[in-house]
Amino acid sequence: MIDLHTHSFLSDGALIPSELVRRASVAGYSAIAITDHADPSNIEAIVSALVKVSETINRYWDIFVVPGVEITHVPVEVFEELTLFARKKGAQIVVAHGESPVEPVIEGTNRAAILAGVDILAHPGYIREEDAALAFDKGVSLEITTRRGHSITNKHVFEVAEKTGAKMTLNTDAHSPEDLLTQEKIRATMDGITSSSKAKADILANSQDIITRIKA
């Protein structure tokens, strides 16, 4: 199992990064990205800390850890600047906190994040078809999420992505151990958006492709 959107206590998660990774490993994960919430106030500290802990864990444990960040609730005008800054500091995955209908995300965040070239647009809500088409052009993956609340638009995201060719990834947006993936959770989430075995396999393969690219 691969999960490219999780949180530690460096933002609003429950666990230190090492315990989060350990629990993911025991649950059967092969790779995990830790992508704590960031804005201009904390992005440098978060990326620095996650780079350090991922280097340590990847040296000793049989699970691949990716240092990342989730740019969250920021002015749309600074998305590109923060994305470039995060990558410069060592973030290997940049996630954008998309326009989930259960939070007051600024309108236009989805498009700004895609234009900035993030890797994953998390819980993009009722994303517009033209923005999904732009995600396809820019190589940005749209997230199918297991997280309660954000997941209410999964089917819409899937249908728009299928129509435009945009890639998708399945992630948890985990904040606590109980949020981590299980095979049952994967099946239930996938069954909620499609009956196509190929579509389900493609979504999971996209996550593997991202990990392969990072390792290359």
C-alpha positions as CSV (number, residue, x, y, z in Angstrom):
1,M,0.0,0.0,0.0
2,I,1.1,3.5,-0.8
3,D,-0.2,6.7,0.8
4,L,1.0,10.1,-0.5
5,H,-0.9,12.4,1.9
6,T,-0.5,12.1,5.7
7,H,0.2,14.3,8.7
8,S,2.3,14.1,11.7
9,F,2.4,16.3,14.8
10,L,4.6,18.8,12.9
11,S,1.2,20.2,11.9
12,D,-2.1,18.7,13.1
13,G,-1.4,15.0,13.2
14,A,-1.4,12.9,16.4
15,L,2.0,11.2,16.0
16,I,5.6,12.1,15.6
17,P,6.9,11.2,12.1
18,S,8.7,8.0,13.2
19,E,5.7,6.5,14.9
20,L,3.5,7.4,12.0
21,V,5.8,5.6,9.7
22,R,6.2,2.6,12.0
23,R,2.5,2.2,12.3
24,A,2.2,2.4,8.5
25,S,4.8,-0.2,8.1
26,V,3.1,-2.6,10.4
27,A,-0.2,-2.0,8.5
28,G,1.5,-3.2,5.3
29,Y,2.6,0.0,3.6
30,S,5.5,0.0,1.2
31,A,5.7,3.8,0.9
32,I,4.4,6.8,2.7
33,A,4.7,10.5,2.1
34,I,4.4,12.8,5.2
35,T,2.9,16.1,4.0
36,D,2.3,18.4,6.9
37,H,0.2,21.5,6.5
38,A,2.3,24.6,5.7
39,D,2.1,28.2,4.9
40,P,4.8,30.9,4.8
41,S,5.1,30.7,8.6
42,N,6.3,27.1,8.9
43,I,7.1,25.7,5.5
44,E,10.9,25.8,5.9
45,A,10.9,24.2,9.3
46,I,8.5,21.4,8.3
47,V,10.3,20.4,5.1
48,S,13.7,20.5,6.9
49,A,12.4,18.2,9.7
50,L,10.8,15.8,7.3
51,V,13.8,15.6,5.1
52,K,15.9,14.7,8.1
53,V,13.6,12.0,9.5
54,S,13.0,10.5,6.1
55,E,16.7,10.1,5.5
56,T,17.2,8.4,8.8
57,I,14.2,6.0,8.4
58,N,15.1,5.1,4.8
59,R,18.5,4.1,5.9
60,Y,17.3,1.5,8.4
61,W,13.7,0.5,7.8
62,D,12.0,-1.5,5.0
63,I,9.5,1.2,4.1
64,F,10.1,4.2,1.8
65,V,9.4,7.6,3.3
66,V,8.9,10.7,1.2
67,P,9.3,14.2,2.7
68,G,6.6,16.5,1.5
69,V,4.3,19.3,2.4
70,E,0.6,20.3,2.0
71,I,0.3,23.9,1.1
72,T,-2.9,24.9,3.0
73,H,-5.3,27.8,3.0
74,V,-2.8,30.4,1.5
75,P,-3.5,33.3,-0.8
76,V,-3.7,31.9,-4.4
77,E,-1.0,34.4,-5.4
78,V,1.7,32.7,-3.4
79,F,1.1,29.1,-4.5
80,E,3.9,29.0,-7.1
81,E,6.4,30.7,-4.8
82,L,5.7,28.3,-2.0
83,T,5.8,25.3,-4.3
84,L,9.2,26.2,-5.7
85,F,10.5,27.0,-2.2
86,A,9.3,23.7,-0.8
87,R,11.1,21.8,-3.6
88,K,14.3,23.9,-3.2
89,K,14.3,22.9,0.5
90,G,14.0,19.2,-0.3
91,A,10.3,18.4,-0.5
92,Q,9.9,15.4,-2.9
93,I,6.1,15.7,-3.0
94,V,4.1,18.9,-2.9
95,V,0.4,18.5,-2.1
96,A,-2.1,21.3,-2.4
97,H,-5.1,21.6,0.0
98,G,-7.8,21.7,-2.6
99,E,-11.3,23.2,-2.6
100,S,-13.0,20.7,-0.3
101,P,-16.6,21.7,0.3
102,V,-16.3,21.0,4.0
103,E,-13.8,23.8,4.6
104,P,-13.7,27.5,3.6
105,V,-11.0,27.1,1.0
106,I,-10.4,30.2,-1.2
107,E,-12.1,30.0,-4.6
108,G,-9.5,29.6,-7.3
109,T,-7.2,27.5,-5.1
110,N,-7.5,24.4,-7.3
111,R,-6.5,26.3,-10.4
112,A,-3.6,28.2,-8.7
113,A,-2.2,25.0,-7.3
114,I,-2.3,23.2,-10.7
115,L,-0.7,26.2,-12.4
116,A,2.0,26.1,-9.7
117,G,2.8,22.5,-10.6
118,V,2.1,20.7,-7.4
119,D,2.2,16.9,-7.5
120,I,-1.2,16.2,-6.0
121,L,-4.3,18.3,-5.7
122,A,-5.9,16.9,-2.5
123,H,-9.6,16.6,-2.0
124,P,-10.4,19.0,-4.9
125,G,-14.1,19.1,-4.2
126,Y,-16.4,19.9,-7.1
127,I,-13.5,20.6,-9.4
128,R,-14.4,22.2,-12.7
129,E,-13.8,20.2,-15.9
130,E,-11.5,22.9,-17.3
131,D,-9.3,22.7,-14.2
132,A,-9.2,18.9,-14.4
133,A,-8.1,19.3,-18.0
134,L,-5.4,21.7,-16.9
135,A,-4.3,19.1,-14.3
136,F,-3.9,16.6,-17.1
137,D,-1.8,19.0,-19.1
138,K,0.4,19.8,-16.1
139,G,0.7,16.3,-14.9
140,V,-1.0,17.0,-11.6
141,S,-2.8,14.1,-9.9
142,L,-6.3,14.6,-8.5
143,E,-6.9,12.9,-5.1
144,I,-9.5,10.3,-4.3
145,T,-9.6,10.4,-0.5
146,T,-10.6,8.1,2.2
147,R,-11.0,11.0,4.7
148,R,-14.5,11.5,6.0
149,G,-16.1,14.8,4.8
150,H,-13.6,15.4,2.0
151,S,-14.6,12.1,0.4
152,I,-18.2,13.2,-0.4
153,T,-17.0,14.5,-3.7
154,N,-14.9,11.5,-4.7
155,K,-17.3,10.3,-7.4
156,H,-17.4,13.8,-8.9
157,V,-13.6,13.9,-9.0
158,F,-13.4,10.5,-10.5
159,E,-15.9,11.3,-13.2
160,V,-14.3,14.6,-14.2
161,A,-10.8,13.0,-14.2
162,E,-12.0,10.1,-16.4
163,K,-13.5,12.6,-18.8
164,T,-10.4,14.8,-19.1
165,G,-7.7,12.1,-18.7
166,A,-6.4,13.5,-15.5
167,K,-4.5,11.0,-13.3
168,M,-5.7,10.2,-9.8
169,T,-4.2,8.9,-6.6
170,L,-5.8,7.3,-3.6
171,N,-4.7,8.8,-0.3
172,T,-5.9,9.0,3.3
173,D,-5.1,12.5,4.5
174,A,-4.3,10.6,7.7
175,H,-4.1,12.6,11.0
176,S,-4.2,9.6,13.4
177,P,-3.3,5.8,13.2
178,E,-7.0,4.9,12.7
179,D,-6.9,6.9,9.4
180,L,-4.3,4.7,7.8
181,L,-5.1,2.5,4.8
182,T,-6.4,-1.0,5.0
183,Q,-7.4,-3.3,2.2
184,E,-11.0,-3.0,3.3
185,K,-10.8,0.8,3.2
186,I,-9.3,0.7,-0.3
187,R,-12.0,-1.6,-1.6
188,A,-14.8,0.4,0.0
189,T,-13.5,3.8,-1.3
190,M,-12.9,2.4,-4.8
191,D,-16.3,0.7,-5.0
192,G,-17.9,4.0,-4.1
193,I,-16.6,5.6,-7.3
194,T,-16.5,2.9,-9.9
195,S,-17.1,-0.7,-10.7
196,S,-14.2,-0.8,-13.3
197,S,-11.4,-3.0,-12.2
198,K,-9.1,-1.3,-14.6
199,A,-9.9,2.2,-13.3
200,K,-9.2,1.1,-9.8
201,A,-5.9,-0.5,-10.8
202,D,-4.9,2.6,-12.7
203,I,-5.4,4.8,-9.6
204,L,-3.2,2.6,-7.4
205,A,-0.6,2.3,-10.2
206,N,-0.4,6.1,-10.4
207,S,0.8,6.2,-6.8
208,Q,3.5,3.6,-7.6
209,D,4.6,5.6,-10.6
210,I,5.1,8.6,-8.4
211,I,7.2,6.6,-6.0
212,T,9.2,5.1,-8.8
213,R,9.9,8.6,-10.2
214,I,11.1,9.8,-6.8
215,K,13.4,6.9,-6.4
216,A,14.9,7.2,-9.8
